[in-house]
Amino acid sequence: MSLGQSVHYEIVGRRGSSWTILEVIKDRKTAVEKAEELWGSRRYTGIKVSKESYDKANNEFASIEIYSRGAQRKKSKYDQSGSISPCLTPDDLYSPDGRRSIWDLLGNTLADWMMTPTELLHSMEHYYKLYNAGTKLQNAVQRTAVSFENEQGSIQERMRKIYKVIDQSIDIMKANAEKVPSLEMGRLKPIIERLKEKSNKRFLLTSSITEYLRPAVTLSDKIGRTIVLLAADRPSWVIEILDQLISELIQHHQVPYQLLGEPEDRAQFIIWIAHLQAGKLSMMGENEHSPCFSDEVLRLNGFLSQGQMPQTARMLLARLITEIEAAKPISDKGLVDQLQKLNSIRLCLDDLIEDVSQLEAIEDALAKRSSRLLNSQAVGEMLYDMKSPIEQMNALLDLEKYTIGHTNKRMVANFMLPILTRPEYESVFVGLDNHQPIQRMNDLAHLQARINEADLTEMHRRKIAEKLDAFCRAIMDNTQVLKKLHGLDISLQEKSKKILNMLADGFFTEGDCRDRAEHQVRIYMKQPGFTEGLIAGKGRGDAEAELVSFRVLLERAGISKNPVTAAPEEPVAEEESCQVEGEANPDNGDESEKDQT
């Protein structure tokens, strides 16, 4: 390993859809062995080990995955996307996969015609419209023939097979044309009774509904007519037909907008889709500032909540992911607001969706969207008008808070260290720009606290926190703040209170600076008569109140235990017994004082 690099190994585990850092280990072999042990415990659905390195010369972080178990996303039962499915029989053509393939091949044409694959397969009029539309059908057949991966023979032979299947389907439509019942006034129940014993009842009922929808001039009218046919007493095979047809109608881009409305806030629209997909749209009441959804939408929501509409749920999930991945901005208020809205969508979906594989697919989409937003140009533009590096660091931490995905969080962290190492910013970080160095110590401590709370890699947190502590230490050395406090003409008790208040109010960064300040307080508190000095001249009640107040101050300062010990036998003068930060011998004095505490 290069002397200019520091390296460690992070073990992360997955529960549900989120990854959490479990351990940080210096040795590669030990890290892999620990990962194997964690994976064998079966407490996690995924375990990874990544090698995290920091190049001191270039101030660059790097991450490489060296171990992975269970990291591959399980395919959701709703995830039916894939290559075109070649149809070798009419049954293949009429199956959900066959209809999906028809949409993949003819989606633009069907969208222009406001038609679904199911309608195309159950109406001679619709078929003739396609047949007479130039080479659209021929192109679809040719593309399907090319997708036959396991078939031998020429493309032409495969095309002949597909045309044969189409001809057979046409024969089925022609043979049943006279048997299709008329769905007058949307009265479905009598037709169900008439067809329930027939072997081809599904085809006949679907053809009847297709004919019923044919006069509709808008997709909104079509889906409204179809949803109305949903009823609690429908047989399962009827619900399956309606589910398939509704799912295909939802594939049309404008239909979800027609069902739910199109608010200016795209994040709100995505949340509506998520609630509908989960069958929980009715839970959005006045507290969620929701509009009054139509009776048709709430009826559909009811069937989705009972798990009776799997095809529609799958299509809404696909639409949800499409909306997340769309190039259209989710907000026009800047980068942070866009990430904040994406994060609010993620939190909402975590509460709504129970299927882990669905959550992972959505998490992937959100992470990809975040990655597109977090490019160098966008972040650079955000930081350009911020002259102060303190302001820039806080802005990046605002980004990190709402950023989705560990890779994206690393990207945000990689923007931070160059700010901390730019020579022209050093004077700002050590408080020389505004002649208020003590206030700058507070700024640094606040920044460090945010860094420690951020979901960064351990190496990023440590390196950035150490750099901020170094700036704070430089200010302490320049101002001699602890030495000046010690030199004040006030009691030891008041000196300790001043330092404790500074600790409580966040003026010392974690690390060397806080250790120095806390160490000075402990020296004061170890002096003979310190406690008596706190309550000198006070009555019993006031004395007790003073002790309680001092204990509270200790807790606020993060010093939970009272370090006061028994007084030495021979008291010494304050100036002789109290060493001040900056005066102690760094090799001997500090260690002896630490031993005393």
C-alpha positions in Angstrom: 0.0 0.0 0.0 1.2 3.5 -0.8 2.4 5.6 2.1 0.1 8.3 0.7 -3.0 6.3 1.1 -5.1 5.2 4.1 -7.3 2.1 3.6 -10.1 0.3 5.5 -12.9 -2.1 4.7 -16.6 -1.4 5.3 -19.1 -4.2 5.8 -22.7 -3.2 4.9 -25.8 -5.3 5.4 -29.2 -5.1 3.7 -32.5 -5.4 5.5 -35.5 -4.6 3.5 -34.5 -2.1 0.8 -31.8 -0.2 2.8 -28.1 -0.9 3.3 -26.5 -0.1 6.7 -22.8 0.0 7.7 -22.2 -2.8 10.1 -18.5 -2.7 10.8 -15.3 -1.0 9.7 -12.2 -3.2 9.7 -8.6 -2.4 8.8 -7.6 -5.9 7.6 -9.0 -7.3 4.3 -9.0 -11.0 5.4 -10.6 -10.2 8.7 -13.3 -8.1 6.9 -14.2 -10.9 4.5 -14.3 -13.5 7.3 -16.6 -11.3 9.3 -18.8 -10.8 6.2 -19.0 -14.5 5.7 -20.0 -14.9 9.4 -22.8 -12.2 9.0 -24.1 -13.8 5.8 -24.2 -17.2 7.5 -26.3 -15.7 10.3 -29.2 -15.2 7.8 -30.1 -11.9 9.5 -29.4 -9.9 6.4 -30.7 -10.3 2.8 -27.4 -9.0 1.5 -23.9 -8.4 2.6 -21.2 -6.4 0.9 -17.6 -5.5 1.7 -16.0 -2.4 0.1 -12.4 -1.3 0.1 -12.4 2.4 1.0 -9.2 4.3 0.3 -8.1 7.9 0.6 -5.2 9.3 -1.4 -3.7 12.1 0.8 -1.6 13.5 -2.1 -4.7 14.1 -4.3 -7.4 14.4 -1.6 -9.4 11.8 -3.4 -11.6 9.0 -2.1 -12.1 5.7 -3.9 -14.4 2.7 -3.3 -14.2 -0.8 -4.7 -16.5 -3.7 -3.9 -14.5 -6.8 -3.0 -17.2 -9.1 -1.6 -21.0 -9.5 -2.2 -23.6 -12.0 -1.2 -27.3 -11.8 -1.9 -26.8 -8.4 -3.6 -28.8 -9.3 -6.8 -32.3 -7.9 -6.7 -35.0 -10.5 -6.6 -37.3 -10.2 -9.5 -40.7 -8.9 -8.4 -43.8 -10.8 -9.3 -44.9 -7.5 -10.8 -41.8 -7.1 -12.9 -42.8 -8.7 -16.2 -40.7 -6.5 -18.4 -38.3 -8.1 -20.8 -37.8 -9.1 -24.4 -40.6 -9.6 -26.9 -42.3 -13.0 -26.3 -42.7 -14.9 -29.6 -46.2 -16.3 -29.9 -46.4 -19.8 -31.4 -50.2 -20.4 -30.8 -53.3 -18.3 -30.5 -53.2 -19.0 -26.8 -49.8 -17.4 -26.6 -51.1 -14.4 -28.5 -54.0 -13.9 -26.1 -51.9 -14.4 -22.9 -50.8 -11.4 -20.8 -47.2 -11.8 -22.2 -48.6 -11.9 -25.7 -50.6 -8.7 -25.2 -47.6 -7.1 -23.5 -45.5 -7.9 -26.6 -48.2 -6.4 -28.9 -47.9 -3.2 -26.9 -44.1 -3.3 -27.1 -44.3 -3.7 -30.9 -47.3 -1.4 -31.7 -47.5 0.9 -28.7 -47.2 4.2 -30.6 -49.9 3.1 -33.1 -52.3 1.9 -30.4 -51.7 5.1 -28.5 -52.6 7.2 -31.6 -55.8 5.1 -32.0 -56.6 5.1 -28.3 -56.7 1.3 -28.4 -55.5 -1.6 -26.3 -54.0 -5.0 -27.3 -57.1 -6.7 -25.9 -59.4 -4.6 -28.1 -57.2 -5.4 -31.1 -57.4 -9.1 -30.5 -61.2 -9.1 -30.0 -62.5 -7.0 -32.9 -62.4 -7.6 -36.6 -62.9 -3.9 -37.2 -59.8 -3.1 -35.2 -57.7 -5.8 -36.9 -58.7 -4.5 -40.4 -57.7 -1.0 -39.3 -54.2 -2.4 -38.5 -54.1 -4.6 -41.6 -54.8 -1.6 -43.8 -52.3 0.7 -42.1 -49.3 0.3 -44.4 -46.4 -1.9 -43.1 -47.1 -1.6 -39.4 -48.2 -5.2 -39.1 -45.4 -6.5 -41.3 -42.8 -4.6 -39.2 -44.2 -6.0 -36.0 -44.1 -9.6 -37.4 -40.5 -9.1 -38.6 -39.3 -7.8 -35.2 -40.9 -10.7 -33.5 -39.3 -13.2 -35.9 -35.9 -11.7 -35.1 -36.5 -12.3 -31.3 -36.9 -16.1 -31.8 -33.7 -17.0 -30.0 -34.1 -20.7 -29.9 -35.7 -21.3 -33.3 -33.8 -22.5 -36.3 -34.6 -21.5 -39.9 -34.6 -18.2 -41.8 -36.4 -15.0 -40.8 -38.9 -15.6 -43.5 -39.8 -19.0 -42.1 -40.3 -17.6 -38.7 -42.5 -14.8 -40.1 -44.6 -17.4 -41.9 -45.2 -19.1 -38.5 -46.3 -15.9 -36.9 -48.6 -15.0 -39.8 -50.1 -18.5 -39.4 -50.9 -17.7 -35.7 -52.4 -14.4 -36.7 -54.6 -16.1 -39.3 -55.8 -18.7 -36.7 -56.7 -15.8 -34.4 -58.7 -14.1 -37.2 -60.5 -17.4 -37.8 -61.4 -17.6 -34.1 -62.8 -14.0 -34.2 -64.8 -14.8 -37.3 -66.2 -18.1 -36.0 -67.4 -16.4 -32.8 -68.7 -13.1 -34.2 -72.3 -14.2 -34.1 -72.0 -15.6 -30.6 -70.8 -12.4 -28.9 -73.6 -11.1 -26.7 -74.5 -7.4 -26.7 -73.7 -5.5 -23.6 -76.6 -3.1 -23.5 -76.5 -0.3 -21.0 -73.5 -1.8 -19.3 -75.6 -4.6 -17.8 -72.9 -7.3 -17.3 -74.6 -9.7 -14.9 -77.1 -11.2 -17.3 -74.3 -11.9 -19.8 -72.2 -13.5 -17.1 -75.0 -15.8 -16.3 -75.5 -16.7 -19.9 -71.8 -17.4 -20.6 -70.6 -19.0 -17.3 -70.9 -22.6 -18.6 -69.4 -22.0 -22.0 -65.8 -23.2 -22.6 -64.9 -20.0 -24.4 -66.6 -17.6 -22.0 -63.5 -15.4 -21.5 -63.2 -14.7 -25.2 -66.9 -14.0 -25.7 -67.2 -11.7 -22.7 -64.0 -9.8 -23.6 -65.3 -9.4 -27.2 -68.6 -8.1 -25.7 -66.8 -5.6 -23.6 -64.6 -4.5 -26.5 -67.7 -3.9 -28.6 -69.3 -2.0 -25.7 -66.2 0.3 -25.6 -65.9 0.9 -29.3 -68.2 4.0 -29.5 -66.2 5.7 -26.7 -64.3 8.7 -28.3 -61.9 9.3 -25.4 -59.7 7.1 -23.2 -61.3 8.7 -20.2 -64.6 7.5 -21.3 -63.2 4.0 -22.0 -61.6 3.5 -18.6 -64.7 5.0 -16.9 -67.0 2.5 -18.6 -64.6 -0.4 -17.7 -64.2 0.5 -14.0 -67.9 0.8 -13.6 -68.2 -2.9 -14.5 -66.2 -3.8 -11.4 -68.4 -5.2 -8.6 -67.9 -7.2 -5.5 -70.1 -10.1 -6.7 -68.3 -10.7 -10.0 -66.8 -14.1 -10.5 -63.0 -14.2 -10.4 -62.6 -14.9 -14.1 -64.6 -11.7 -14.9 -62.4 -9.6 -12.6 -59.4 -11.0 -14.4 -60.7 -9.8 -17.7 -61.5 -6.4 -16.4 -58.1 -6.3 -14.6 -56.3 -7.0 -17.9 -58.2 -4.4 -19.8 -57.8 -1.7 -17.2 -54.1 -2.4 -16.9 -53.8 -1.9 -20.7 -55.7 1.3 -20.6 -53.4 2.7 -17.9 -50.5 2.1 -20.3 -51.7 5.1 -22.2 -49.7 8.1 -21.0 -52.6 10.4 -20.4 -54.9 8.0 -18.5 -53.4 8.3 -15.0 -53.7 12.1 -15.4 -57.3 11.7 -16.4 -58.0 9.5 -13.4 -56.1 11.4 -10.7 -55.7 14.9 -12.2 -52.4 16.6 -13.1 -51.2 18.9 -10.3 -48.4 21.4 -10.8 -46.5 19.5 -8.1 -45.2 16.3 -9.9 -44.1 14.8 -6.6 -47.7 14.9 -5.4 -48.8 13.2 -8.6 -46.2 10.4 -8.0 -47.4 10.0 -4.5 -51.0 9.7 -5.7 -50.0 6.9 -8.1 -48.2 5.2 -5.3 -51.3 5.3 -3.1 -53.5 4.0 -5.9 -51.0 1.2 -6.7 -51.0 0.1 -3.0 -54.8 0.4 -2.8 -54.5 3.1 -0.2 -55.8 6.1 -2.1 -58.8 6.4 0.2 -56.4 7.0 3.2 -55.5 10.4 1.7 -57.9 12.6 3.5 -58.1 16.4 4.2 -54.9 16.2 6.3 -53.0 15.2 3.2 -54.5 18.1 1.2 -55.8 15.6 -1.4 -58.5 16.4 -3.9 -61.8 14.6 -3.9 -61.1 11.6 -6.1 -63.9 10.3 -8.4 -66.1 7.4 -7.4 -64.6 5.4 -10.3 -61.1 5.9 -9.0 -62.1 5.0 -5.4 -63.8 1.9 -6.7 -60.7 0.8 -8.5 -58.7 1.6 -5.4 -60.9 -0.8 -3.4 -60.2 -3.7 -5.7 -56.5 -2.9 -5.7 -56.5 -2.9 -1.9 -57.9 -6.4 -1.9 -55.2 -7.7 -4.2 -57.7 -8.5 -7.0 -56.1 -6.5 -9.7 -52.5 -7.7 -10.1 -52.1 -6.7 -13.7 -53.3 -3.1 -12.9 -51.0 -3.0 -9.9 -48.1 -4.1 -12.1 -48.9 -1.4 -14.6 -49.2 1.3 -12.0 -45.8 0.3 -10.5 -44.3 0.6 -14.0 -45.9 4.0 -14.4 -44.6 5.0 -11.0 -41.0 4.1 -12.0 -41.5 5.8 -15.4 -42.6 9.1 -13.6 -39.6 8.9 -11.3 -37.1 8.3 -14.1 -38.7 10.9 -16.5 -36.4 13.8 -17.6 -39.0 16.4 -16.7 -37.9 18.3 -13.5 -39.8 17.3 -10.4 -39.5 20.8 -9.1 -38.4 24.2 -10.5 -37.0 25.4 -7.2 -33.4 24.2 -7.5 -31.3 21.1 -6.9 -31.9 20.8 -3.1 -35.7 21.0 -3.5 -35.7 18.4 -6.2 -33.7 16.0 -4.0 -35.9 16.8 -1.1 -39.1 15.9 -3.1 -37.5 12.7 -4.3 -36.7 11.8 -0.7 -40.3 12.6 0.4 -41.4 10.2 -2.3 -39.0 7.5 -1.0 -40.3 7.9 2.6 -43.9 7.7 1.4 -43.2 4.5 -0.6 -41.4 2.9 2.3 -44.7 3.3 4.3 -47.0 2.2 1.4 -45.2 -0.8 -0.2 -44.5 -4.0 1.6 -43.0 -6.1 -1.3 -39.2 -5.8 -0.9 -38.5 -6.4 -4.6 -40.9 -3.6 -5.6 -39.2 -1.3 -3.1 -35.8 -2.2 -4.5 -36.9 -1.4 -8.1 -38.2 2.0 -6.9 -35.1 2.6 -4.9 -33.0 1.9 -8.0 -35.1 4.4 -10.0 -34.8 7.1 -7.3 -31.1 6.6 -7.0 -30.7 6.9 -10.8 -32.7 10.1 -10.8 -30.6 11.4 -7.9 -27.4 10.5 -9.8 -28.6 12.5 -12.9 -29.2 15.5 -10.7 -25.9 15.3 -8.9 -23.6 16.1 -11.8 -20.6 18.4 -11.5 -22.2 21.2 -13.5 -25.4 21.3 -11.3 -23.5 21.2 -8.0 -21.0 23.7 -9.3 -23.8 26.1 -10.3 -25.4 25.7 -6.9 -22.1 26.6 -5.2 -21.0 29.3 -7.6 -22.8 32.2 -5.9 -21.8 31.1 -2.4 -18.6 32.9 -1.6 -18.1 31.4 1.9 -16.7 27.9 2.1 -18.7 27.5 5.3 -21.9 28.2 3.3 -20.8 25.8 0.6 -20.2 23.0 3.1 -23.6 23.5 4.7 -25.2 23.5 1.2 -23.5 20.2 0.4 -24.7 18.7 3.7 -28.2 19.8 2.8 -27.8 17.9 -0.5 -26.5 14.8 1.3 -29.5 14.8 3.7 -31.9 14.2 0.8 -29.6 12.3 -1.5 -30.7 8.6 -2.2 -28.1 5.9 -2.7 -24.7 5.3 -1.2 -22.9 5.9 -4.4 -24.6 9.3 -4.7 -23.8 10.2 -1.1 -20.1 9.4 -1.9 -20.3 11.8 -4.8 -21.6 14.6 -2.5 -18.8 13.9 0.0 -16.2 14.0 -2.8 -17.2 17.7 -3.4 -16.5 18.5 0.3 -12.8 17.7 0.8 -11.5 20.0 -2.1 -13.3 22.9 -0.4 -11.5 22.1 2.9 -8.1 21.9 1.2 -8.2 25.0 -1.1 -5.4 27.3 0.1 -7.5 30.4 -0.5 -10.1 29.2 1.9 -7.8 28.4 4.8 -8.0 32.0 6.1 -11.8 31.7 6.2 -11.8 28.5 8.1 -9.4 29.8 10.7 -11.5 33.0 11.2 -9.1 35.6 9.7 -11.6 36.9 7.2 -14.0 38.5 9.6 -11.9 39.0 12.7 -14.2 36.8 14.7 -12.2 33.6 15.2 -14.1 32.4 18.2 -17.4 32.6 16.3 -15.7 30.6 13.5 -15.0 27.9 16.1 -18.7 27.6 16.6 -19.2 27.4 12.8 -16.7 24.6 12.6 -18.2 22.6 15.4 -21.6 22.9 13.9 -20.3 21.7 10.5 -18.5 18.8 12.2 -21.7 17.8 14.1 -23.6 17.7 10.8 -20.8 15.6 9.2 -20.9 13.1 12.0 -24.7 12.8 11.6 -24.5 12.4 7.8 -24.9 9.0 6.2 -21.4 9.0 4.8 -18.7 6.3 4.7 -16.7 6.1 7.8 -13.6 7.3 6.0 -15.3 10.4 4.6 -16.7 11.2 8.0 -13.3 10.7 9.7 -11.2 12.6 7.2 -13.6 15.6 7.0 -14.1 15.7 10.8 -10.3 15.6 11.4 -9.8 18.5 9.0 -12.4 20.6 10.7 -10.8 19.8 14.1 -7.4 20.9 12.7 -8.9 24.3 11.7 -10.4 24.7 15.2 -7.1 23.8 16.8 -5.4 26.5 14.7 -7.8 29.1 16.0 -7.2 27.9 19.6 -3.4 28.2 19.1 -3.7 31.6 17.4 -6.1 33.1 20.0 -4.8 31.3 23.1 -8.4 31.3 24.2 -8.0 28.9 27.1 -4.9 30.7 28.3 -6.7 34.0 28.3 -9.7 32.5 30.2 -7.2 31.1 32.7 -5.7 34.6 33.1 -9.0 36.3 34.0 -9.2 37.7 37.5 -12.1 35.4 38.5 -12.5 32.3 40.5 -11.7 28.8 39.3 -15.4 28.0 39.4 -16.3 30.9 37.1 -13.5 29.9 34.7 -14.8 26.3 34.6 -18.3 27.6 33.9 -17.1 29.8 31.0 -15.4 26.8 29.4 -18.3 24.5 30.1 -20.7 27.0 28.5 -18.5 27.1 25.4 -18.5 23.3 25.3 -22.3 23.2 25.7 -22.8 25.9 23.0 -20.7 24.0 20.5 -17.4 26.1 20.3 -15.0 23.1 20.3 -14.9 20.5 17.6 -14.7 16.8 18.6 -11.2 15.6 18.8 -8.1 17.4 20.0 -10.0 20.8 20.6 -12.7 19.3 22.8 -10.2 17.2 24.6 -8.1 20.3 25.5 -11.1 22.3 26.8 -12.5 19.4 28.8 -9.1 18.6 30.2 -8.7 22.2 31.4 -12.1 22.0 33.2 -11.1 18.8 34.9 -7.9 20.3 36.1 -9.9 23.2 37.7 -12.4 20.8 39.3 -9.6 18.7 40.8 -8.4 21.6 42.9 -8.9 21.6 46.6 -12.1 23.2 47.8 -13.6 23.5 44.3 -17.1 22.2 45.3 -17.0 24.3 48.5 -16.3 27.3 46.4 -19.4 26.7 44.3 -21.7 27.1 47.3 -19.6 29.4 49.4 -21.8 32.0 51.2 -25.1 30.4 50.1 -27.9 29.1 52.2 -28.9 25.4 52.1 -31.6 25.8 49.4 -29.4 28.0 47.2 -26.5 25.7 47.6 -28.5 22.7 46.5 -29.8 24.7 43.5 -26.2 25.8 42.6 -25.0 22.2 42.7 -27.9 21.0 40.5 -27.3 23.8 38.1 -23.6 22.9 37.8 -24.5 19.3 37.2 -26.9 20.2 34.4 -24.2 22.4 32.9 -21.8 19.4 33.0 -24.3 17.3 31.2 -25.0 20.0 28.6 -21.2 20.2 28.0 -21.1 16.4 27.5 -19.2 15.7 30.8 -21.5 13.2 32.4 -19.4 12.3 35.5 -18.3 14.7 38.1 -14.5 14.4 38.1 -14.0 16.0 41.5 -11.8 13.9 43.7 -10.5 14.1 47.2 -8.4 17.1 48.0 -4.7 16.7 48.3 -3.3 16.9 51.8 -1.3 20.0 51.1 -3.2 22.6 49.0 -1.1 24.5 46.4 -1.6 27.9 44.9 -3.8 28.1 41.8 -1.1 29.4 39.5 1.1 26.5 40.5 -1.5 23.7 40.4 -3.4 24.6 37.3 -1.6 24.0 34.0 -3.2 25.8 31.1 -3.6 24.5 27.5 -0.5 25.6 25.7 1.7 25.7 28.9 1.9 22.0 29.6 4.8 19.9 28.4 3.3 18.0 25.4 5.4 14.9 26.1 5.1 14.7 29.9 2.8 17.2 31.4 -0.4 16.3 29.5 0.0 12.6 30.2 0.4 13.2 33.9 -2.7 15.4 34.0 -4.7 12.8 32.1 -3.6 10.2 34.7 -4.8 12.5 37.5 -8.2 12.8 35.9 
